[in-house]
Amino acid sequence: MQEAEKAFDPEKYVAATGPLLGLDLDETWTASICANLRVLAEAAALLTSFPLADESEAAPRFEA
């Protein structure tokens, strides 16, 4: 049985990682940082929810 996926909490993430990175974050910026993290988490969820066959291989190189 797989462990239930925990919901992402940007406030806890900022509180935990700021000091680890040596960042002294101004409290007035916390709401903006958390809002951006929520957007990024939603974008990541879209990518990770896309079904991909086990046989699929990553492209070795991308060119524009």
N, CA, C and O atoms as a MOPAC input file, in Angstrom:
PM7 MOZYME 1SCF
protein

 N      0.83100 1    -1.18000 1     0.00000 1
 C      0.00000 1     0.00000 1     0.00000 1
 C      0.87900 1     1.24800 1     0.00000 1
 O      1.82200 1     1.34800 1     0.78400 1
 N      0.56900 1     2.19200 1    -0.87400 1
 C      1.36500 1     3.40500 1    -0.96400 1
 C      0.93900 1     4.40200 1     0.10600 1
 O     -0.23200 1     4.48700 1     0.47600 1
 N      1.92800 1     5.15900 1     0.59300 1
 C      1.64600 1     6.18700 1     1.57800 1
 C      0.86600 1     7.31900 1     0.91800 1
 O      1.16700 1     7.71300 1    -0.20900 1
 N     -0.12600 1     7.83500 1     1.61700 1
 C     -0.92800 1     8.93500 1     1.07500 1
 C     -0.02400 1    10.14300 1     0.83900 1
 O      0.83600 1    10.47000 1     1.65700 1
 N     -0.24200 1    10.78800 1    -0.29200 1
 C      0.56000 1    11.94400 1    -0.65300 1
 C      0.16500 1    13.13400 1     0.21200 1
 O     -1.01700 1    13.45400 1     0.33500 1
 N      1.15400 1    13.78500 1     0.80800 1
 C      0.89100 1    14.92900 1     1.66400 1
 C      0.71500 1    16.17800 1     0.80100 1
 O      1.38400 1    16.35100 1    -0.21800 1
 N     -0.19000 1    17.03100 1     1.23100 1
 C     -0.42900 1    18.28500 1     0.51700 1
 C      0.75500 1    19.22700 1     0.74000 1
 O      1.31100 1    19.29400 1     1.83600 1
 N      1.12400 1    19.94100 1    -0.29800 1
 C      2.23000 1    20.89100 1    -0.21900 1
 C      1.79100 1    22.11300 1     0.58000 1
 O      0.75400 1    22.70600 1     0.28400 1
 N      2.56300 1    22.48900 1     1.57700 1
 C      2.27800 1    23.65200 1     2.40600 1
 C      3.41500 1    24.65500 1     2.22200 1
 O      4.46400 1    24.51700 1     2.85300 1
 N      3.22100 1    25.67300 1     1.36000 1
 C      4.30600 1    26.60400 1     1.08500 1
 C      4.76400 1    27.39300 1     2.30400 1
 O      5.94400 1    27.73000 1     2.40300 1
 N      3.86800 1    27.69300 1     3.22600 1
 C      4.27000 1    28.43300 1     4.42400 1
 C      5.27000 1    27.63100 1     5.25800 1
 O      6.27900 1    28.16600 1     5.71700 1
 N      4.97900 1    26.34300 1     5.44700 1
 C      5.91400 1    25.48200 1     6.18700 1
 C      7.22200 1    25.33200 1     5.42500 1
 O      8.29800 1    25.31500 1     6.02300 1
 N      7.12600 1    25.22200 1     4.09700 1
 C      8.32700 1    25.07100 1     3.27100 1
 C      9.23000 1    26.29300 1     3.40000 1
 O     10.43900 1    26.15300 1     3.58300 1
 N      8.65400 1    27.48800 1     3.30500 1
 C      9.43300 1    28.72600 1     3.42100 1
 C     10.05000 1    28.83200 1     4.81000 1
 O     11.21900 1    29.18900 1     4.94900 1
 N      9.26000 1    28.52100 1     5.83800 1
 C      9.76400 1    28.60400 1     7.21000 1
 C     10.91900 1    27.63300 1     7.45100 1
 O     11.84600 1    27.94000 1     8.20000 1
 N     10.86200 1    26.46900 1     6.81900 1
 C     11.90200 1    25.46000 1     7.02600 1
 C     13.13900 1    25.69900 1     6.17800 1
 O     14.25900 1    25.52900 1     6.65900 1
 N     12.95200 1    26.09400 1     4.91500 1
 C     14.09700 1    26.18600 1     4.00600 1
 C     14.81400 1    27.52400 1     4.04900 1
 O     16.00500 1    27.58900 1     3.74600 1
 N     14.12100 1    28.58900 1     4.41600 1
 C     14.77300 1    29.90000 1     4.50100 1
 C     16.02100 1    29.85900 1     5.36500 1
 O     17.10100 1    30.22400 1     4.90100 1
 N     15.89700 1    29.42200 1     6.61500 1
 C     17.08200 1    29.33900 1     7.47300 1
 C     18.14400 1    28.35600 1     6.96800 1
 O     19.34200 1    28.59600 1     7.12100 1
 N     17.69600 1    27.24900 1     6.36400 1
 C     18.67300 1    26.27800 1     5.84100 1
 C     19.53500 1    26.88400 1     4.73700 1
 O     20.70700 1    26.54100 1     4.58500 1
 N     18.92800 1    27.79700 1     3.96900 1
 C     19.66000 1    28.45400 1     2.88600 1
 C     20.36500 1    29.72500 1     3.34100 1
 O     21.02800 1    30.39200 1     2.54700 1
 N     20.22300 1    30.05200 1     4.60400 1
 C     20.85500 1    31.25100 1     5.13400 1
 C     20.14500 1    32.52400 1     4.69500 1
 O     20.76100 1    33.58700 1     4.61700 1
 N     18.85000 1    32.41700 1     4.40900 1
 C     18.09400 1    33.58000 1     3.95800 1
 C     17.34900 1    34.21000 1     5.13100 1
 O     16.68100 1    33.52100 1     5.90300 1
 N     17.47400 1    35.51200 1     5.24900 1
 C     16.72800 1    36.25300 1     6.24800 1
 C     15.58400 1    36.92600 1     5.51300 1
 O     15.72300 1    38.04900 1     5.02800 1
 N     14.44400 1    36.23300 1     5.43000 1
 C     13.31600 1    36.71000 1     4.64900 1
 C     12.48000 1    37.70400 1     5.44100 1
 O     12.12600 1    37.46000 1     6.59500 1
 N     12.17300 1    38.82000 1     4.80900 1
 C     11.28900 1    39.81500 1     5.39100 1
 C      9.87500 1    39.24300 1     5.38300 1
 O      9.42300 1    38.72600 1     4.36200 1
 N      9.18200 1    39.33000 1     6.49700 1
 C      7.83000 1    38.76600 1     6.61700 1
 C      6.86400 1    39.33600 1     5.58000 1
 O      5.90000 1    38.66700 1     5.20900 1
 N      7.10300 1    40.55100 1     5.11000 1
 C      6.19400 1    41.14600 1     4.11900 1
 C      6.27200 1    40.43500 1     2.77200 1
 O      5.36500 1    40.56700 1     1.95000 1
 N      7.33800 1    39.68900 1     2.54000 1
 C      7.50300 1    38.96700 1     1.27600 1
 C      6.97200 1    37.54100 1     1.32900 1
 O      6.81500 1    36.90300 1     0.28800 1
 N      6.69700 1    37.03900 1     2.51600 1
 C      6.29800 1    35.64200 1     2.67000 1
 C      5.05200 1    35.29700 1     1.85200 1
 O      5.01300 1    34.24300 1     1.21600 1
 N      4.05000 1    36.14700 1     1.85400 1
 C      2.81900 1    35.86300 1     1.11100 1
 C      3.09300 1    35.75900 1    -0.38700 1
 O      2.55500 1    34.87300 1    -1.05200 1
 N      3.92200 1    36.65200 1    -0.92500 1
 C      4.26200 1    36.60600 1    -2.35400 1
 C      5.07200 1    35.36600 1    -2.70000 1
 O      4.84100 1    34.73500 1    -3.73100 1
 N      6.01400 1    35.02000 1    -1.84600 1
 C      6.83000 1    33.82600 1    -2.07200 1
 C      5.95100 1    32.58600 1    -2.06500 1
 O      6.09600 1    31.71300 1    -2.92000 1
 N      5.03900 1    32.50800 1    -1.10100 1
 C      4.14500 1    31.35200 1    -0.99800 1
 C      3.19800 1    31.27600 1    -2.19200 1
 O      2.89800 1    30.18400 1    -2.67300 1
 N      2.72800 1    32.41600 1    -2.67100 1
 C      1.85300 1    32.42300 1    -3.84800 1
 C      2.59300 1    31.87300 1    -5.06400 1
 O      2.03200 1    31.08900 1    -5.83000 1
 N      3.84000 1    32.27800 1    -5.24400 1
 C      4.63600 1    31.76500 1    -6.35800 1
 C      4.90500 1    30.27500 1    -6.20800 1
 O      4.87500 1    29.54000 1    -7.19500 1
 N      5.16300 1    29.82600 1    -5.00000 1
 C      5.38500 1    28.39600 1    -4.77200 1
 C      4.13700 1    27.57900 1    -5.07200 1
 O      4.23700 1    26.46100 1    -5.57800 1
 N      2.95700 1    28.12700 1    -4.76500 1
 C      1.70800 1    27.42900 1    -5.08500 1
 C      1.55000 1    27.26600 1    -6.60000 1
 O      1.15100 1    26.20300 1    -7.07500 1
 N      1.86300 1    28.32100 1    -7.35000 1
 C      1.78200 1    28.25400 1    -8.81900 1
 C      2.75900 1    27.21200 1    -9.34900 1
 O      2.40700 1    26.41200 1   -10.21600 1
 N      3.97500 1    27.21700 1    -8.83500 1
 C      4.98100 1    26.24300 1    -9.27600 1
 C      4.56600 1    24.81400 1    -8.91800 1
 O      4.79700 1    23.88800 1    -9.69500 1
 N      3.95800 1    24.63400 1    -7.74900 1
 C      3.50400 1    23.30300 1    -7.34400 1
 C      2.40400 1    22.79800 1    -8.27400 1
 O      2.36900 1    21.61500 1    -8.61200 1
 N      1.50800 1    23.69000 1    -8.68500 1
 C      0.44900 1    23.30500 1    -9.62500 1
 C      1.04000 1    22.91900 1   -10.98200 1
 O      0.59300 1    21.95500 1   -11.60300 1
 N      2.04100 1    23.66800 1   -11.44000 1
 C      2.69100 1    23.33900 1   -12.70900 1
 C      3.39600 1    21.99300 1   -12.61200 1
 O      3.34500 1    21.19800 1   -13.55100 1
 N      4.04800 1    21.73400 1   -11.49800 1
 C      4.71900 1    20.44800 1   -11.29500 1
 C      3.72000 1    19.30700 1   -11.25200 1
 O      3.98700 1    18.22100 1   -11.76800 1
 N      2.56400 1    19.55000 1   -10.63800 1
 C      1.53200 1    18.51700 1   -10.56500 1
 C      1.03000 1    18.14600 1   -11.95600 1
 O      0.75600 1    16.97600 1   -12.22300 1
 N      0.90900 1    19.12800 1   -12.84000 1
 C      0.49700 1    18.83900 1   -14.21500 1
 C      1.50800 1    17.93300 1   -14.91400 1
 O      1.13300 1    17.00700 1   -15.63300 1
 N      2.77300 1    18.20600 1   -14.70000 1
 C      3.81900 1    17.40100 1   -15.34300 1
 C      3.88200 1    15.99000 1   -14.77300 1
 O      4.01400 1    15.02000 1   -15.51900 1
 N      3.78800 1    15.87800 1   -13.45900 1
 C      3.92100 1    14.55200 1   -12.85300 1
 C      2.66400 1    13.70600 1   -13.00200 1
 O      2.72700 1    12.48900 1   -12.83000 1
 N      1.52900 1    14.31500 1   -13.31500 1
 C      0.30400 1    13.54400 1   -13.48700 1
 C      0.13700 1    13.01100 1   -14.90100 1
 O     -0.76100 1    12.21000 1   -15.15600 1
 N      0.98100 1    13.44000 1   -15.81500 1
 C      0.90600 1    13.00000 1   -17.20300 1
 C      1.33700 1    11.54600 1   -17.30200 1
 O      2.45000 1    11.20900 1   -16.89800 1
 N      0.47900 1    10.67200 1   -17.83400 1
 C      0.84900 1     9.25800 1   -17.92000 1
 C      1.97700 1     9.04200 1   -18.94000 1
 O      1.95600 1     9.59200 1   -20.04100 1
 N      2.92900 1     8.25000 1   -18.55300 1
 C      4.08200 1     7.97400 1   -19.40800 1
 C      4.38200 1     6.48000 1   -19.32900 1
 O      4.49700 1     5.91700 1   -18.24000 1
 N      4.50700 1     5.85300 1   -20.47600 1
 C      4.78100 1     4.41100 1   -20.51200 1
 C      6.17400 1     4.11700 1   -19.96700 1
 O      7.09100 1     4.92700 1   -20.10600 1
 N      6.32100 1     2.95900 1   -19.35000 1
 C      7.61800 1     2.56100 1   -18.80200 1
 C      8.67700 1     2.43400 1   -19.89800 1
 O      9.87000 1     2.58300 1   -19.63500 1
 N      8.23600 1     2.16000 1   -21.12200 1
 C      9.17200 1     1.97500 1   -22.22600 1
 C      9.68400 1     3.30400 1   -22.79300 1
 O     10.63300 1     3.31400 1   -23.57800 1
 N      9.08200 1     4.39400 1   -22.41400 1
 C      9.47500 1     5.70900 1   -22.94400 1
 C     10.87300 1     6.07700 1   -22.47400 1
 O     11.25500 1     5.82100 1   -21.33200 1
 N     11.62100 1     6.68100 1   -23.37600 1
 C     12.96700 1     7.12300 1   -23.03200 1
 C     13.04900 1     8.62700 1   -23.22600 1
 O     12.38200 1     9.19600 1   -24.09100 1
 N     13.86600 1     9.25100 1   -22.41800 1
 C     14.05500 1    10.69800 1   -22.51300 1
 C     14.80900 1    11.02200 1   -23.80800 1
 O     15.65900 1    10.25200 1   -24.25400 1
 N     14.49000 1    12.14500 1   -24.38600 1
 C     15.20100 1    12.57500 1   -25.59000 1
 C     16.64200 1    12.90900 1   -25.18700 1
 O     16.86100 1    13.55000 1   -24.15900 1
 N     17.62000 1    12.48300 1   -25.98500 1
 C     19.00300 1    12.73000 1   -25.62400 1
 C     19.41200 1    14.19000 1   -25.75400 1
 O     20.36400 1    14.64000 1   -25.11700 1
 N     18.67300 1    14.93300 1   -26.59600 1
 C     19.06700 1    16.32400 1   -26.83300 1
 C     17.90200 1    17.08600 1   -27.46100 1
 O     17.20900 1    16.58000 1   -28.34300 1
 N     17.70800 1    18.30400 1   -26.98700 1
 C     16.66100 1    19.15600 1   -27.53000 1
 C     17.29500 1    20.32700 1   -28.27800 1
 O     18.26100 1    20.92100 1   -27.80000 1
 N     16.76300 1    20.65200 1   -29.43000 1
 C     17.25900 1    21.79100 1   -30.19800 1
 C     16.08900 1    22.64200 1   -30.63300 1
 O     15.00500 1    22.12800 1   -30.91100 1
 N     16.30700 1    23.94100 1   -30.69200 1
 C     15.26100 1    24.85300 1   -31.14700 1
 C     15.44600 1    25.12700 1   -32.63000 1
 O     14.66800 1    25.87700 1   -33.22100 1

